[in-house]
Amino acid sequence: MAAILPALTESELDGIDAWWRANNYLTVGQIYLMANPLLREPLAPEHIKPRLLGHWGTSPGLAFVYAHVSRLIQHTGQDCLFITGPGHGGPALVGASYLEGTYTDAFPHITRDNEGLLRFFRQFSAPGGIPSHVSVTTPGSIHEGGELGYALIHAFGSVFDNPDLLTVAIVGDGEAETGPLEGSWKGISFLNPVHDGAVLPVLHLNGGKIAAPTVLSRKPRDEVRSLFEGHGYEVIEVEGDDLPGIHHRFAEALGHAYARIREIQQAARDGEPPQGRPTWPMIVLRTPKGWTGPDVVDGTQVEGTWRAHQVPLSGVKTNEAHLKQLEEWLRSYRPEELFDDNGHPVDLVLQANPDKPKSMSGTPHANGGLLTRPLDLPDFRDLAVPVEQRATERLESTRKLGELMREAYRRNPDNFRLFCPDETNSNRLGAVFEVSDRTWLEEVLDVDVALGPDGRVMEVLSEHNCHGWLEAYTLTGRHGLFATYEAFAMVSASQTIQHGKWLQEAANLPWRADVPSLNILVSSTAWRNDHNGFSHQGPGLLQVVLNGGPEHSRIYLPPDANCLLSVADHCFRSFNYVNLIVQDKQPQPQWLTMDEAIEHCTRGASIWEWAGTEEDSAEPDVVMACAGDIMTLETIAAAELIKAKLPDIRLRVVNVVDLMTLKRPKDHPHGMSELDFSELFTDNRDVIFAFHGYPGAIHQLVHGRPDADRFRVRGFIEQGTTTTPFDMVVRNRASRYHLVMDVLNNMKVTRRGSGALMRFCQSQLARHHDYIVEHLEDMPEVRDWKLGAGV
Ligand SMILES: Cc1ncc(C[n+]2csc(CCOP(=O)(O)OP(=O)(O)O)c2C)c(N)n1
């Protein structure tokens, strides 16, 4: 194998060592100093911040690897992205950007001189300043690393369809104990060396977590090696703290890993398509936690142990010995050699920086909106379901989304992917397989279908991988959708929250370019997992997204296929949002023509005149509202019943597709005006609201609207089992019969026939119970319900 990265020269070593010392100095300075940034006078208590925050332990190791990857970039011109699993090492990455000059580009007041350096130190982990992690404010970051576990997941997501990118991902040994991280080594089984980039994992075994050792650092070395060889990696080990020896050994290891990566890529790109999964390299790096920091504090060993995790000298303001030790520690980096009289980093330090656009803090791959190409989509109207007579035919609506995505795959061969935990077909999205296989670099057998190395449909049975891959795919500029069972969307719910926070913060940074939205389809919903049982029944993600910041949180509940097409088209074209689409995959009535659907979805909520008694212009006696496909069906069926049995009733039916329209405009940008709200829901009539999710959500949404107490909400109340579809709504007291009874109990006037209708509903519920136990399916009038077929 040809060496691409030559051996480290003495002058390079001097530069790298100076850069590393400067970075370590900046880390310690950020944690401790609020004055005297370059120790031009003896360190005194008043130079020390009152609150000592930040994480020292991981930082020197991060900076060490960073410096060497910068050298790789200098030699090869390789596009590199740096992902920091232990994101609490924020100061090291912020420091790297400062030394590279990109920090000043993003934040012009943080200049590379004495005044700027002081501001730089003071702002860290401080009010009005920056967070402690590798957060959105850090140039070069697409990964905060606050919630540990996603480093490798994001690394793989960043390189799919990004053939020129190498993402170096530091994995903390504590982080490596998390479930998501453990599952993410499998990324290479889905990585195609022809049209994807490469990931170089660096497992950083610094030995400690917050308060204890890590499993992998205490395992026998051969077990660690076998573990990762078993995952399909070539394991390159580097260990020590001897200087400069470890610089040479790490440079050699990195050079070897890079040469191997290029060899794999060139063989695949120049010659035959890959046969089987390549054995990609990874580095296992063993250096002490808190390397170069205080060795022993108050007689206790700190360096190389978990005690170095945060702030190793905590009493510096009051304890003279600690203050002295801190000064010695800071001076050990010889700042006078690293910064000139003006506080500017000297050339020796700067020579270790790659050119700015190639630097890892300046790469556009970390500001993916700069690279985003618009998604080429067909006119979704061409896929319309003809609705000549409402709700007479039933259709699996999500099939239409599959068709839309099939066209997206066709038109965007390197700019769109579907991510799904083994359920593409189950969720009726299988049309994508007409144009793309599932990605698969492992063995393919005759029994397999739509599986191969050139496939671009991402199916891995890990919601964490799917979610995180899509996050990084969008953060580096491409588009996609994560489709999952509704209940199991909760597996990755924390990622949904974290990504939302990222988008929310990014919106405040003018230098962060817009990125494609994170689109989530939850299908196989709570209501129609009657066959799978209680474990599969849970609309939790809806509640999670509802609680997200209004800047980025969007929730859509299309009631039929044409609405789904309209909503999906909007979501795919949008930027900077978390778009949650909730719709089941089972055959369902089709309510609206395409023109009606577009109008309805554009408004977000509207009166369905044909479902109520709107020809009568008088105020309704009661409003029935619904959001969600199954709840729409129950509401329309209930309204039919009411209209048939109470000829005098004045009934309004409202359907809500964009849930956030219910909020007040001051609470959400989609919130409808007071006027529109009153027009739909009146100011004082009771509203019987059938909702897909937990009932409390609607109360949360309409908070502050006129007389909000008049909303009576039916929804999922955690009643479930393996049963019939209709029994699900009955158990949760949200069936058409329950809705009718709610109407009877809450309308302002009592109409002729009300008592009889109440008794009818009660008897139907009793009949339902007996019927399903005897026949093992729903009553025919429910099962075969059609609009206008009589009740
Ligand atoms: C999911 C999650 N659980 C717990 C924490 C709290 N936490 C912060 S740092 C840390 C230890 C991390 O150890 P490691 O990944 O080895 O990083 P390093 O030793 O390099 O600091 C923990 C448990 C977290 N940030 N995320």
PDBQT file of the ligand as one rigid body, heavy atoms in Angstrom, charges set to zero:
ROOT
HETATM    1  C1  LIG A 801     -26.724   9.953  26.863  1.00  0.00    +0.000 C 
HETATM    2  C2  LIG A 801     -25.902  10.634  27.919  1.00  0.00    +0.000 A 
HETATM    3  N1  LIG A 801     -25.845  10.090  29.147  1.00  0.00    +0.000 NA
HETATM    4  C3  LIG A 801     -25.105  10.687  30.120  1.00  0.00    +0.000 A 
HETATM    5  C4  LIG A 801     -24.422  11.849  29.873  1.00  0.00    +0.000 A 
HETATM    6  C5  LIG A 801     -23.614  12.527  30.983  1.00  0.00    +0.000 C 
HETATM    7  N2  LIG A 801     -22.162  12.474  30.659  1.00  0.00    +0.000 N 
HETATM    8  C6  LIG A 801     -21.512  13.532  30.197  1.00  0.00    +0.000 A 
HETATM    9  S1  LIG A 801     -19.897  13.200  29.892  1.00  0.00    +0.000 SA
HETATM   10  C7  LIG A 801     -20.057  11.614  30.410  1.00  0.00    +0.000 A 
HETATM   11  C8  LIG A 801     -18.869  10.677  30.355  1.00  0.00    +0.000 C 
HETATM   12  C9  LIG A 801     -18.375  10.527  28.970  1.00  0.00    +0.000 C 
HETATM   13  O1  LIG A 801     -17.286   9.690  28.894  1.00  0.00    +0.000 OA
HETATM   14  P1  LIG A 801     -16.535   9.500  27.513  1.00  0.00    +0.000 P 
HETATM   15  O2  LIG A 801     -17.504   9.290  26.419  1.00  0.00    +0.000 OA
HETATM   16  O3  LIG A 801     -15.505   8.450  27.705  1.00  0.00    +0.000 OA
HETATM   17  O4  LIG A 801     -15.879  10.900  27.241  1.00  0.00    +0.000 OA
HETATM   18  P2  LIG A 801     -14.482  11.446  27.797  1.00  0.00    +0.000 P 
HETATM   19  O5  LIG A 801     -13.922  10.467  28.764  1.00  0.00    +0.000 OA
HETATM   20  O6  LIG A 801     -13.628  11.557  26.589  1.00  0.00    +0.000 OA
HETATM   21  O7  LIG A 801     -14.800  12.749  28.435  1.00  0.00    +0.000 OA
HETATM   22  C10 LIG A 801     -21.356  11.375  30.818  1.00  0.00    +0.000 A 
HETATM   23  C11 LIG A 801     -21.822  10.088  31.360  1.00  0.00    +0.000 C 
HETATM   24  C12 LIG A 801     -24.541  12.382  28.580  1.00  0.00    +0.000 A 
HETATM   25  N3  LIG A 801     -23.936  13.515  28.256  1.00  0.00    +0.000 N 
HETATM   26  N4  LIG A 801     -25.257  11.752  27.627  1.00  0.00    +0.000 NA
ENDROOT
TORSDOF 0
